[in-house]
Amino acid sequence: MKKIVLALAAGLGIAATGAMAQGAYPQRPITMIVPFAAGGPTDVIARIVGDHMSRTLGQQIVIENVAGAGGTTGITRGAQAQPDGYTIMMGHMGTHGAAPALYPNLKYDPAKDFAPIGLAAGTPIVIVAKKDFPASDLKGFLDYMKANAEKVNMAHAGVGSVSHSTGILFNSIIKAKPTMVAYRGTGPALNDLMANTVDYMTDQIVNVAPQIQGGNIKAFAIATPERSPALPNVPTTKEAGLPDYQVSAWNAVFAPKGTPPEIVAKLNDALVKALDDENTRKRLLDLGGVIPSKEERTPQALQKLVESEVARWTPVLKAAGATAE
């Protein structure tokens, strides 16, 4: 009988230790996979938000950049990670919205293979052109496109990138078929735009705002309902005469499917506190980012956003014949 009691006590001790370990999450650093190279908009937002989340959680969030295949390489790795809260990822409009249409053999389902944590930031899209482009506003740009469609080219950061997907949408709305010029990232694409080598592109405000402010490129419109404080002199697409082009990229935190609800709740709480922090908000706003409302920050709201984005981008990209394979 004494042996049985001791064995039972030992078993209870192990269970209690396990419960304490789970309740004390996190006990070690957390890896946040960013599925793009360092320095890009997703990476920048991940580092800003992750910095404050680390302080709330009491453990460091370590950024791991896993670039490739329009962000799907890193997200695939994240989806297959142990669902214990120690591997999370910063996805975005491309990886969790456009990817299913572009990658027929995609190894994950954006709507089914993740535990959504919350929306981190929106990044409005800006229509930009080389500074020598022969138009001074969006109307002039559209007129020029109609008359010179075969001569115009559009830069983008590779199939599946935000600049590619939003450019496809833009071209479909204005019924243009420019020559598409692909680059290995936004950096080299923007460099050629500034060098007048390519004509125009659509990209996230985080990337292009400094070059617009510096007069290195032209901005015709921002694709949001309201003007951005970061670019107050750039009209909205509605003001500029193209109200149908409303699009904003977004970045959001995800965990692998099966992550315990209490861990999801703790990560969401840390994200919400980061977005309420005055310094974090300022850093995001100075880049032109849009802070999601309290209602938009919940895991449930992110799940609905992913489902709606897949439904939005699939027909647009398929109609354009866009594919990464």
C-alpha positions in Angstrom: 0.0 0.0 0.0 2.8 2.4 0.9 4.4 1.9 -2.6 1.1 2.6 -4.2 0.7 5.8 -2.3 4.2 6.9 -3.1 3.7 6.1 -6.8 0.5 8.1 -6.8 2.1 11.0 -5.0 4.9 11.0 -7.6 2.4 10.9 -10.4 0.5 13.8 -9.0 3.8 15.7 -8.6 4.6 15.2 -12.3 1.1 16.3 -13.3 1.4 19.4 -11.0 4.8 20.2 -12.5 3.4 19.9 -16.0 0.4 22.1 -15.1 2.8 24.7 -13.6 5.0 24.6 -16.7 2.0 25.1 -19.0 0.5 27.8 -16.7 3.8 29.7 -16.7 4.0 30.1 -20.5 6.3 31.3 -21.8 9.4 29.8 -20.1 11.8 30.4 -22.9 12.3 32.6 -26.0 9.6 32.6 -28.7 10.5 32.4 -32.4 8.5 34.6 -34.7 9.0 33.5 -38.4 9.0 36.5 -40.8 8.6 34.9 -44.3 10.6 37.7 -46.0 14.1 39.2 -45.9 15.1 41.5 -43.2 14.4 45.2 -43.7 11.1 44.7 -45.6 7.7 46.0 -44.3 6.7 42.7 -42.7 10.0 42.4 -41.0 9.9 46.0 -39.7 6.4 45.6 -38.3 7.3 42.3 -36.7 10.2 43.8 -34.9 8.3 46.8 -33.7 5.4 44.8 -32.4 7.5 41.9 -31.2 9.7 44.2 -29.1 6.8 45.3 -27.0 5.2 41.8 -26.9 8.5 40.5 -25.5 8.3 42.9 -22.5 4.7 41.8 -21.8 5.4 38.1 -22.0 8.7 38.3 -20.1 10.5 36.4 -22.8 12.3 37.5 -25.9 10.6 37.2 -29.3 13.4 36.2 -31.7 12.8 37.1 -35.4 13.7 34.4 -37.9 13.7 35.5 -41.5 12.7 32.6 -43.8 12.3 34.1 -47.3 11.2 32.4 -50.5 8.3 31.6 -52.7 6.3 34.8 -52.0 6.5 34.2 -48.3 5.0 30.7 -48.5 8.3 28.9 -47.5 8.4 30.5 -44.1 4.7 30.2 -43.5 4.8 26.5 -44.4 7.5 26.0 -41.9 5.5 27.8 -39.3 2.4 25.8 -40.0 4.3 22.6 -39.5 5.9 23.7 -36.2 5.0 22.3 -32.8 1.8 24.0 -31.6 3.2 24.9 -28.2 3.3 28.7 -28.5 7.1 28.8 -29.1 6.9 29.2 -32.9 4.6 31.9 -34.3 4.7 33.8 -37.5 3.9 37.2 -39.1 1.8 36.5 -42.1 0.3 39.1 -44.5 -2.1 39.7 -47.4 0.0 37.6 -49.8 0.7 34.6 -47.6 -2.8 34.3 -46.3 -4.9 35.9 -49.0 -3.3 35.7 -52.5 -1.2 32.5 -52.1 -3.9 29.9 -52.8 -4.6 31.3 -56.2 -0.9 31.7 -57.1 0.4 28.4 -55.7 -1.8 25.4 -56.8 0.4 23.1 -54.7 0.4 25.2 -51.6 1.2 23.1 -48.6 -1.2 24.9 -46.2 -4.7 26.3 -46.1 -4.7 29.9 -44.8 -8.2 29.5 -43.3 -7.7 26.0 -41.7 -4.1 25.4 -40.7 -3.5 28.2 -38.2 -4.6 29.5 -34.9 -5.0 33.2 -35.6 -3.6 35.5 -32.9 -4.5 39.0 -34.2 -4.1 41.7 -36.7 -0.9 43.8 -36.2 -1.1 46.6 -38.7 -2.4 47.7 -42.0 -0.1 49.1 -44.7 -2.0 51.2 -47.4 -1.1 50.8 -51.0 0.2 53.8 -53.0 0.3 54.1 -56.8 3.7 55.5 -57.6 5.7 56.2 -60.8 9.1 57.3 -61.9 9.7 61.0 -61.3 10.0 61.6 -65.1 6.7 59.9 -65.9 4.7 62.3 -68.3 1.7 62.8 -66.0 1.2 64.9 -62.9 -1.9 63.2 -61.4 -3.8 60.0 -61.6 -6.2 61.2 -64.3 -3.2 62.1 -66.5 -1.6 58.7 -65.7 -4.7 56.8 -66.8 -5.0 58.9 -70.0 -1.4 58.1 -70.8 -1.9 54.4 -70.1 -4.8 54.3 -72.6 -2.8 55.9 -75.3 0.5 54.2 -74.7 -0.3 50.8 -73.1 2.2 48.8 -75.2 5.1 51.1 -74.1 4.5 51.1 -70.3 6.0 48.6 -67.8 5.2 47.9 -64.2 7.7 46.7 -61.6 6.9 44.3 -58.8 8.7 42.4 -56.2 8.0 38.9 -57.5 4.9 36.8 -58.1 2.9 36.6 -54.9 4.3 39.8 -53.4 2.0 42.6 -52.3 3.3 44.8 -55.1 2.4 42.0 -57.6 -1.0 41.2 -56.3 -2.1 44.8 -55.8 -0.7 45.7 -59.2 -2.7 42.9 -60.9 -5.9 44.3 -59.2 -5.0 47.8 -60.3 -4.4 46.8 -63.9 -7.6 44.8 -64.0 -9.6 47.8 -62.8 -8.1 50.3 -65.3 -8.1 47.5 -68.0 -4.4 47.8 -68.7 -1.9 45.2 -69.7 1.6 46.6 -69.2 4.8 44.7 -69.5 5.4 43.1 -66.0 8.9 43.4 -64.7 9.7 41.1 -61.8 12.4 41.7 -59.2 13.7 39.7 -56.3 12.2 42.1 -53.8 10.8 45.6 -53.4 14.3 47.1 -52.8 15.7 46.5 -56.3 12.3 47.3 -57.9 12.2 50.6 -56.1 15.8 51.3 -57.0 15.0 50.9 -60.8 11.9 53.1 -60.4 14.0 55.8 -58.9 16.5 55.3 -61.7 13.7 55.8 -64.3 14.3 52.3 -65.6 10.7 51.2 -65.0 7.5 53.2 -65.2 5.3 52.5 -62.2 4.3 50.2 -59.4 1.8 49.8 -56.6 3.4 49.1 -53.2 3.0 49.5 -49.4 3.4 53.0 -48.0 6.1 51.7 -45.6 8.4 51.1 -48.6 7.7 54.2 -50.7 6.9 57.0 -48.3 10.5 58.1 -47.8 11.2 58.2 -51.5 8.0 60.1 -52.1 8.9 62.6 -49.4 12.4 62.9 -50.9 11.0 63.7 -54.4 12.7 60.6 -55.9 9.4 59.2 -57.2 5.9 60.4 -57.9 2.8 59.4 -56.0 -0.6 59.5 -57.8 -2.9 58.2 -55.1 -3.3 56.2 -51.9 -5.8 53.4 -52.1 -7.6 54.1 -48.8 -10.8 55.9 -47.8 -8.8 58.7 -46.0 -5.5 60.3 -46.6 -2.5 59.1 -44.7 -0.9 61.4 -42.1 2.5 60.2 -43.4 1.6 61.5 -46.9 -1.0 64.2 -46.3 -0.5 65.7 -49.8 -1.2 62.5 -51.7 -4.9 62.2 -52.6 -7.0 59.1 -52.1 -8.0 57.0 -55.1 -11.6 58.2 -54.6 -10.5 61.9 -54.6 -8.3 61.1 -57.7 -11.1 59.5 -59.6 -10.6 55.8 -59.1 -12.9 54.9 -56.2 -13.0 51.1 -57.1 -9.3 50.7 -56.2 -9.4 50.4 -52.5 -6.7 48.1 -51.1 -4.5 47.9 -48.0 -2.0 45.2 -47.2 -2.0 43.9 -43.7 0.2 42.0 -41.3 -1.0 39.6 -38.7 0.3 37.1 -36.1 -0.5 33.4 -36.4 0.3 30.3 -34.5 0.2 26.7 -35.8 -3.2 24.9 -35.7 -3.7 23.2 -32.4 -2.0 25.8 -30.2 -3.8 25.7 -26.8 -6.5 28.5 -26.4 -4.9 29.8 -23.3 -1.6 30.4 -25.1 -3.5 32.0 -28.0 -5.2 34.3 -25.5 -1.9 35.2 -23.8 -0.2 36.1 -27.2 -3.3 38.1 -28.2 -3.2 40.0 -25.0 0.5 40.9 -25.6 -0.3 42.0 -29.1 -3.2 44.2 -28.0 -1.0 45.8 -25.3 1.7 46.5 -27.9 -0.9 48.2 -30.2 -2.1 50.3 -27.2 1.4 51.4 -26.3 2.0 55.1 -27.3 5.6 54.5 -28.5 4.7 51.4 -30.5 1.8 53.2 -32.1 4.0 56.2 -33.0 6.6 54.0 -34.6 3.9 52.3 -36.8 2.1 55.5 -37.6 5.4 57.3 -38.6 5.9 54.6 -41.2 2.4 55.1 -42.6 0.9 52.0 -40.9 -2.7 51.8 -39.8 -3.4 50.7 -36.3 -6.3 48.1 -36.2 -9.3 48.9 -34.0 -9.9 46.9 -30.9 -12.6 44.9 -32.8 -10.1 44.1 -35.5 -7.5 42.7 -33.2 -9.3 39.6 -32.0 -8.5 36.0 -33.3 -12.1 35.7 -34.5 -11.8 38.9 -36.6 -8.5 37.8 -38.1 -10.1 34.4 -39.1 -12.8 36.3 -40.9 -10.3 38.6 -42.6 -8.3 35.6 -43.9 -11.4 34.0 -45.3 -12.6 37.2 -47.0 -9.1 37.9 -48.4 -8.9 34.4 -50.0 -12.3 35.0 -51.5 -11.3 38.4 -52.8 -8.0 37.6 -54.4 -8.6 34.2 -55.9 -10.9 35.3 -58.8 -8.8 38.5 -59.5 -5.5 36.6 -59.8 -7.0 33.6 -61.7 -8.7 35.9 -64.2 -5.3 37.5 -64.8 -3.7 34.1 -65.3 -1.2 34.8 -62.6 0.6 31.8 -61.2 3.9 31.2 -59.4 4.2 27.6 -60.8 
